[in-house]
Amino acid sequence: MRIAVFGTGAVGGYFGGRLAQAGKDVVFIARGEHLRAMLMQGLQVDSIKGDFVVKPVHVTDDPAEAGKVDVVLVGVKAWQVLEAAQAMRPLVGPETFVLPLQNGLEAPAQLAAVLGNQHVLGGLCGLFCYVVGPGHIRHAGTEPFVKFGEMDNRPSERVKRLQQVFMRAGVTAEIPPDIQVALWMKFLFITVWSGMGAVTRAPVGVWRSLPETRQMAEQGLYEIMAVARARGIALPGEAMRTTMAMVDGLSPQSTSSMQRDVMEGHPSEIESQIGTVVRLGQEADVVTPLHTFIYHSLLPMELRARGKLQFPI
């Protein structure tokens, strides 16, 4: 199975690196300093599960040079998916399938709109990982996992084959009975973590411990669950309890990637997380006052990070 990693950031670098370390045929699509560093020194991954370096590494900034592959792992940020879908066309042959690993809900539909429904799986992942520098990834916490499946939940050989590939590389891989429910459960967790962290500017150990902000987080979960119900998503009855247990299980100093982007003045995934709750709520006539407040509060800094507003800070 030949695999392309489109977007060799923290997520793509870690999972692609594990697959390459296990001897799989992996080509990384990267650019800029990241590309140059990987060409010179390989892909370095520091991990609580063992450090390793992929060297030599097959990396290019030209998907056409990489050619057709069996699987594309999409590791770009959620707001980059539409652009990535167009750029990855040279990688996609008649039997190629694409696995998005973004936070949020809309990447599969965005990819399918460009590449065709038959080429796209639903997918998500979990790990605490970040880019240290060009060509250098650090996995600092959480047991890494991927979950994926056909969007209509039918059993398929390609999904089973990919699961085996991940598991042989030492990555926990699960095929959920309902990929939509799995995506929404991840969405519950990451969106509340991101929103609370970004608006309070505090690590999770702080806002989950204060009664006032913990209550805000629970209100946020209720809002997302109401939107999910209105869209016909059969979330489990213990969704609230399960999500708060995940929040409580995080290291006290943990911050989400969206929170870090907001605090560092970078473009963030606010639209694919907080904005999605607000927008889907409006479409379903479900009020989302907390997420609306968070979205409006973060919007000026997001527009500044994207060069659409200018003001001193």
N, C-alpha and C positions, 0 to 999 in steps of 0.2 A: 504494500500500500504506500503510494507516494503522497506526501503531505506537504502542503504549503501553509506557512504561518503569515497571514497578512496583517501586519501591525505587530512589530516585535518590541512591544513595551513590557510592562510587568507581567501581564497575563500571558500574552503570546510568547514572551521570552521564557517564562517558567515552564509552561506546558510543552511548548515546542522543544525547549532544551531537554526536558525529561525524555521525550520521544526520541530525540537525536542521540542522547546518551545511551538509550537502550538499543541503538543500532538501526533505528528506522530511517528511511529516506526522507529527510526533511529539508525543505528550502525555505529560508526566511526572507520575507520582503521587508526591507528597512530602508532608511534614508538618512542623509546628513551625517552628523557626528556618530550616530549609532551605527550606521553602515560602515563608516571608515574604521571605527574601533573594532568591530567584529571581524573585518577583513584582516586587520593587523594582529589582533590578539585573541580572536575567538569570542565566544559568548560565555561570560563568567556568571555563574549562579551561586550565590551564597544562600544556604538553606538550613533550616533547623533539622531537615532530614538528610543533610550531608551536602557539602559544597562540591561543585564540579565545574569543569570548563569544557565546552564543545569546541574543539579545535583539531583540524580545520573545520570551518563551518561554511555551509553552502548558503550564501546570502547575496542578494541583489536588490537594486531599487527598480528593476524593470520586470514586471510580471511576464511580459512576452518572452524575455530571456529564460525565465523559469520554465515556461511551457505548461502543457496540460498536466493536471494532477488528479489524484483520486479524491482527495479531501482538502478543503480549505478551512483552516481555523481562523476565525476573524477576531483579532485582538485589539482593534482600534477602539477609541472612545465612542460612546453611543452617538454623539453628535457628528461623528465622522463616517457613519455607516453608509449613508447614501452615496457619498463621494467614493468610498472604498468599493461599493458594489460595482460602479462603473469601471473603476481601475482594475478590478480583478477579472474582468471578462476573459483576458488571454489565458487564465489558469483553468477556465471552466470548459470541459469537454462534455460530450453527451451523457456520460455516466458520473460526472463529478458531483459531489454534494458538499454543501457549505454548512459549517457549524458556527453560529454566532455565540460568543461568550460574554456579551456585554451586560452591564446592569440595565434594567429597564425591561419593557415589554414589547417594543415595536421593531426591534432589529430583524426578526424573521420576516415580517411583512415587508419591510423596506428592501431587504435583499431579494425577496420573491418578486417584488414589483419590477426589478431590473433583470434578474437572472431566470425567473420562472419558478413556480411553486415546487416543481419536481426536484429542484436542485437544493432545497433549503430544509434543514432540520430546525427544531426548536432546541435551544440549549442555554445552559447557565453554568457557572462555576463558583467556587468559593476558595479563597485563600487571602492572607494578608501579605501583600507583596508590593514592592515599589522599585523604581529605577534609581539606583545609586548614582550612576553616571553612564556615559556612552559605553554600550556593550556590557553593562554590569547590572545584574538584577539581584535583589535581596528578598528572599522569602523569610519573613520574620515571625509568622504565627499562623495558626489554624491548619488543620489537616487538609491538604488540597483535595478537591473533588471536582468532578464534572458530572452533569446530568444532561441527558439529551434524548430526543425521540422524534419520530415522525409527528408532524403537526396535527394529524388526525388520530394519533395514538395507535395506528395499526402496527403490528409486528413487522419487522423488515430485516433482511439479511445484512444490509449495509450498516444498520444500527448495531446489530450484534457483532459484526466484524470490528467496527470502530471501538466498541466496548472492550473487546479482547485486546486490541492494540494498546489502549490506554492501560489496561490492567497489567499487561506484560511489561509495561514501562514503570510499573509501581505506582500508578495513579488510580485512586478510587474512582470508578466509573459506574454510574447507575442509570438504568432506563426506567423512568417513573411510569406508573400506570396511566397518569394523566399529565402530559407535559405542560398544559395550560395552568393547571393547579400548581405545579412545581415552579413555573415562572412567577406566578402571583405570590407564592410563599416567599420566594427570594425577594420579590419586589417589596413586600411588606417590610421585611427586615432591613434591606439596604436603604430604602427611601426614608424610613423613620430615622435610622442612624445618621444618614447624610443630612437630612433636614435639621434635626436637633443639633447636630454637631456644628453645622454651618451657621445657624442663627445664634447659638450660644457662644461659639468659638471655644468651647470647652471639650476636653476628651470625654469619652463615654463614661468613665468612672465617676465624673462629676455630675453630669446631667441625669444619669440614671439613679443617683443617690439622693438628690434633692427632691422632696415631695412635689414641689411645684413643677419642676421640669419633667419629672417622671410622669406626672399626670398629663402633661402636654404630649409626651410620647404615646401614652395610651390613647389619648384623643386622636392622635394622628393615625394610629392603627385602626381605630373604629371607622374613621373616614375612608381609609383605603378598603377596608372590608366591606363597607356599604357600597362603594363603587363596584367592587368585584361582584357582589351579589346582584346588583342591578344589571350587570353584563352577563349574568348566567354562569359565573364561575363558582363551582361547588367547593369552596374552601372548607377544610375540616373544622369541626366544632371547637377544637382546641387551638385554632390558629393564633389567637391572642396570647394564650399561655405559652405556646411553643416559641413564638417570636420574642416575647419578653425574656424567656429563658435563654435564648440565643444572645440577646443584648447583655444579660447578666453574666454570661459566660465569656464575654470579651475581656481582654486585658484592660485594666483601668485606664491606661494611657492611650488606648487605641483611638484612631480617627479614621474616618472613611476617606476614600480617594476624592470624592466630591468636596468634602470639607477641606481637605488639604489644598485642592485647586482654588477654592474660593478664598481661603486665607492667604494664599500666595499670589493672588491676583491673576490667576490663569483662567482661560475659558473652562467651564465646568459642565457637568451633566445635569444641570438644574432643569433643563427642558425635558429630558427623558426620564427624570425622576419626579421632582416636585411639580413641574409643569404638566406632566402627564396626568397626575391625580386631579389637578384643577380642571384640565381640559376634558378628561373622560367623565368627571363628575358633572360638568356642565352639560355634556351630551346626554347623560342619563338622568338629569334633573336631581342630582344628589349634591347637597351642599357640602362644601369642604372648607370651612372657615379657617382652620389652622393652616392647611397647606396653602390657601390663598394668601394668608398673612406672610408665611415664610417666603413664598414665591415673590410677592411684591417687595418684601424687605431685602431680598438678595438681588433683585433685578438690576438696580443701579450699578452695583459692582460687576455683575456679569456683563452688562453692556459696556462698561469701561474696559473690562478685560478683552472684549472683542473689538475694541476700537470704535465703538458706536457712540460713546459718550466720553467727554473729557472733563475731569475735575480733579483738583488736588486732594490727596489724602494724607 
